[in-house]
Amino acid sequence: MASLRLRLAAWLLLPLSVFVAVCGYLNWQNAAEVADYVQDHDLLASAKVLSDRLIWEGDDIRASVPPAALSLFVSPARDRVFLSVTGADGRLLAGSPDFPMPPSRRLAGVDRAQWYDATFDGLRVRAVITQRSMYDVGGARDVTIAVGKTTGSRDHMLRTLWWPSMEYLLVALVLAIVLTTLALTWELRPVVRLSRQLAQRDPLHLDFVVDAHALHTELRPVAETINRFVRQLKMHSEAQRRFIADAAHQLRTPLALQASQIEYARYTRAHRQNWETRRADMDTLWLAMQTSNRRLVDVTNKLLLLAQAEHGDAHTRLERVDLAAVALRSVEQLAALADRRHIDLGLDAPQAAGTAAVQAQPALLDALVTNLLENALRYTQEGGRVTVGVRVAGAVVELTVEDNGPGIPAEAMERVFERFYRVAQDTEGTGLGLAIVQEIARAFGATIQLAANPHEAHGLLVTVRFPAGVST
């Protein structure tokens, strides 16, 4: 069942129905015991009345059936009564000659009686058998008295005793069904209102808040979760809009510059006047176009890398990668840049292969280390020092990049992870490096921390902590 109302009703009403059925069965058993007791008591009383009517006539015992013995069985059910009085020799003294006797006779109790069920003349009867001893001068003679009665009055009494209580139980069950349905409909109104409220909202406008106070206590976590998701979606949507706007701004400038440079080159080539005197200007123009194109390619590559790091499955396709080997490869790739800027570039990492293994995607891990190293080399002055470190500390593998450059002001520590933000606007770069590093670290379950370089008078220390990779 997909309906919550039906499921709740089933959980409430099924146990109640089982309870009513069990109570009805137990009431039936109790009513049957009472009806059986009354019937058995009347049978024994009738047998005693017949026993009291046994008399001697000479040497023989005679039995008469008084009206008092039969009056005990008068009932609206019009039951039939059967009697049998036999002597010790089996001679019938009164009653029906073929009255059914029990298969085995076990008279017990003070009344020396035995009750049993039998069939007589095609009818189901309840019977009792008892004995009485008649004494004379010649000794004692046992007389067997059996009384049977059809079960109509007993069944009528059973229904009379059982049905009223069963009626109450059924009425209570019906009332429970009605009240449960009304209660569920009433109490689920906040859920219906919440559904309508959400359905009426424009999915493109994430400015609504679900009022948790209008809901039941059990439903408030649902409303709070919805509100939290909406806030996260709104933040993500706003970040995406800012990202698109910033990306458009960053790409528009080099594209516009390239367009103007190309137009100027076409104009100069078309007119060809003073070409020799303009050759130096053209060389400068080609160099500017090359620089602009390189910046455009750099921004585009960084945007693609950031999109890859933000992809939903970036954290699911991880493999075991040696961080020390990745750091060595990045240092080798950027050694030429460090040499041009006369920067002392060093690496402090374990020599044994696989010692500093982490769970990551190789391409994104390369990008993380390369971006950190490029950022350090770009902001460190000529003649400075940049050191990359890799070390294993228990279940954590740490990557550190430290430099003795100008560092980052304390008020800018948080903003440097924003996209396109640059501490020094006059430096080269896209402002995407640390944003990419943060997204990649988040995808790998790593943390990143910025701090002043404790080993230098000034500079920056970047620490990225990875969970150690599982050995295979």
Order of alpha helices (4+ residues) and beta strands (2+ residues): alpha-beta-beta-alpha-beta-beta-beta-beta-beta-alpha-alpha-alpha-alpha-beta-alpha-alpha-beta-beta-alpha-beta-beta-alpha-beta-beta
